[in-house]
């Protein structure tokens, strides 16, 4: 059962945009997420790259 509308690669793309300098409120509006979701994602996936993400699922 899927508990989120976004896949992990999509989440990583949003976080990369934020690292690139896009404002968080603008990102949240653009992607239809709350700022709480964004910060929760950043806490969970913040320092990860694609290879680390696949290992976290195990």
ChimeraX commands (.cxc) that place a marker at each C-alpha (Angstrom):
marker #1 position 0.00,0.00,0.00 radius 0.5
marker #1 position 1.38,3.36,-1.05 radius 0.5
marker #1 position 1.31,6.02,1.63 radius 0.5
marker #1 position 2.58,9.00,-0.37 radius 0.5
marker #1 position 1.86,10.72,-3.67 radius 0.5
marker #1 position 5.56,11.19,-4.36 radius 0.5
marker #1 position 8.23,8.61,-5.13 radius 0.5
marker #1 position 11.65,8.89,-3.57 radius 0.5
marker #1 position 13.28,10.15,-6.81 radius 0.5
marker #1 position 10.63,12.89,-6.98 radius 0.5
marker #1 position 11.33,13.86,-3.37 radius 0.5
marker #1 position 15.05,14.02,-4.12 radius 0.5
marker #1 position 14.35,16.29,-7.11 radius 0.5
marker #1 position 12.39,18.70,-4.89 radius 0.5
marker #1 position 15.19,18.74,-2.32 radius 0.5
marker #1 position 17.77,19.39,-5.06 radius 0.5
marker #1 position 15.73,22.38,-6.23 radius 0.5
marker #1 position 15.79,23.77,-2.70 radius 0.5
marker #1 position 19.55,23.31,-2.52 radius 0.5
marker #1 position 19.77,25.18,-5.82 radius 0.5
marker #1 position 18.32,28.28,-4.22 radius 0.5
marker #1 position 14.58,28.07,-4.90 radius 0.5
marker #1 position 12.56,29.41,-1.96 radius 0.5
marker #1 position 10.77,26.76,0.13 radius 0.5
marker #1 position 7.31,28.41,-0.02 radius 0.5
marker #1 position 7.61,28.62,-3.80 radius 0.5
marker #1 position 8.58,24.93,-4.03 radius 0.5
marker #1 position 5.68,23.93,-1.80 radius 0.5
marker #1 position 3.19,25.82,-3.96 radius 0.5
marker #1 position 4.66,24.46,-7.18 radius 0.5
marker #1 position 4.55,20.82,-6.06 radius 0.5
marker #1 position 1.40,20.99,-3.94 radius 0.5
marker #1 position 2.99,20.02,-0.64 radius 0.5
marker #1 position 2.96,21.59,2.80 radius 0.5
marker #1 position 6.04,23.15,4.29 radius 0.5
marker #1 position 5.87,20.53,7.05 radius 0.5
marker #1 position 6.14,17.78,4.43 radius 0.5
marker #1 position 9.12,19.50,2.85 radius 0.5
marker #1 position 10.99,19.78,6.15 radius 0.5
marker #1 position 10.13,16.19,7.06 radius 0.5
marker #1 position 11.54,15.05,3.71 radius 0.5
marker #1 position 14.65,17.15,4.25 radius 0.5
marker #1 position 15.19,15.58,7.67 radius 0.5
marker #1 position 14.80,12.09,6.25 radius 0.5
marker #1 position 16.50,12.39,2.84 radius 0.5
marker #1 position 18.59,15.54,3.19 radius 0.5
marker #1 position 22.12,14.17,2.90 radius 0.5
marker #1 position 21.33,11.20,0.69 radius 0.5
marker #1 position 22.07,10.57,-2.95 radius 0.5
marker #1 position 20.34,7.99,-5.16 radius 0.5
marker #1 position 22.55,5.07,-4.10 radius 0.5
marker #1 position 22.03,5.74,-0.40 radius 0.5
marker #1 position 18.28,6.01,-0.90 radius 0.5
marker #1 position 17.95,2.44,-2.18 radius 0.5
marker #1 position 19.88,1.15,0.84 radius 0.5
marker #1 position 17.59,2.95,3.31 radius 0.5
marker #1 position 14.60,0.92,2.13 radius 0.5
marker #1 position 16.12,-2.35,3.27 radius 0.5
marker link #1:1,2 radius 0.2
marker link #1:2,3 radius 0.2
marker link #1:3,4 radius 0.2
marker link #1:4,5 radius 0.2
marker link #1:5,6 radius 0.2
marker link #1:6,7 radius 0.2
marker link #1:7,8 radius 0.2
marker link #1:8,9 radius 0.2
marker link #1:9,10 radius 0.2
marker link #1:10,11 radius 0.2
marker link #1:11,12 radius 0.2
marker link #1:12,13 radius 0.2
marker link #1:13,14 radius 0.2
marker link #1:14,15 radius 0.2
marker link #1:15,16 radius 0.2
marker link #1:16,17 radius 0.2
marker link #1:17,18 radius 0.2
marker link #1:18,19 radius 0.2
marker link #1:19,20 radius 0.2
marker link #1:20,21 radius 0.2
marker link #1:21,22 radius 0.2
marker link #1:22,23 radius 0.2
marker link #1:23,24 radius 0.2
marker link #1:24,25 radius 0.2
marker link #1:25,26 radius 0.2
marker link #1:26,27 radius 0.2
marker link #1:27,28 radius 0.2
marker link #1:28,29 radius 0.2
marker link #1:29,30 radius 0.2
marker link #1:30,31 radius 0.2
marker link #1:31,32 radius 0.2
marker link #1:32,33 radius 0.2
marker link #1:33,34 radius 0.2
marker link #1:34,35 radius 0.2
marker link #1:35,36 radius 0.2
marker link #1:36,37 radius 0.2
marker link #1:37,38 radius 0.2
marker link #1:38,39 radius 0.2
marker link #1:39,40 radius 0.2
marker link #1:40,41 radius 0.2
marker link #1:41,42 radius 0.2
marker link #1:42,43 radius 0.2
marker link #1:43,44 radius 0.2
marker link #1:44,45 radius 0.2
marker link #1:45,46 radius 0.2
marker link #1:46,47 radius 0.2
marker link #1:47,48 radius 0.2
marker link #1:48,49 radius 0.2
marker link #1:49,50 radius 0.2
marker link #1:50,51 radius 0.2
marker link #1:51,52 radius 0.2
marker link #1:52,53 radius 0.2
marker link #1:53,54 radius 0.2
marker link #1:54,55 radius 0.2
marker link #1:55,56 radius 0.2
marker link #1:56,57 radius 0.2
marker link #1:57,58 radius 0.2
view
